[in-house]
Amino acid sequence: MTVEDMESEGDVNRQAGALRQLAGRMKGDRVLEAKGLTQRAKGSVQKAAGSLTHKVAETIDPPTDGKGDGST
């Protein structure tokens, strides 16, 4: 799974969780609302993990900007 996939999946889970939570709230279904809250939290963790992985990868192997090695 790529970093972008992790972040995208996190976004999807956050949005789906928000909808599920709202549906539970509207129906008065506390279990559905709790499942939505859990799914939103899962999405937030996935998104954060993807961002962290991306930052670590950039730190280890910074992108080149084509301007040389910067020693001048």
N, C-alpha and C positions, 0 to 999 in steps of 0.2 A: 504494500500500500504506500503510495507516495504521500508526501507532505500535503500536497494540494487535495488529495483524496480525503485525508484525515480532516482537514479544515472544512471541506465541502460536506462531508458526512456529519460533522459537528453542527454546521449550519442547518442541515436538514433535520437533525434530531432536535435542535432547539426550537425550530419552527413547528415541527410536528407535535412536540411536547406542549408548546404554548396553545396550539389548537385543541389538543386533547384535554389540557387543563381547563380551558375555557368551556369546552363542551361539558365536562364534568361539573363545573360550577353552574352552568345554565340548567343542567338536568337535576342538580342537587345530588349528584353521584360522587361522594367523597372519595371512593376508591379510584374512579376514573380521573378525578382531579389530582390525586396523589401520584398516579401513574404518569400523568402529564408533567407534573413537577419533577419527577425522577428522570423522565426522558429529557427535559430541558437541562437538568444538571449534567446528565451524561453528555449532551451536546456541547455544553460549555467546557467540560473537561477535554473532550475530543478536540475542540477548536484550540484550546490552550496548549494541548500536547503537540498539535501540528505546528503552531506558532513557535513553540519552544524548540522543536526539532529543526525548524527552518533557521532559527537564530543560531543554534549550535552548529549547523552545517555551514552557515556563512562565516562563523568565527573560525572554524577549522579550515575551510577552503573559501576565502573571500572571493567574490566575483571580480573579474578583471574588467577594468574600464577602458582598456586600449590606450592608455596614456603612458605606458611604460611602467617602470618599477617604483616610481616616486622618490628615487634617491637624489634627484636634483633639486 
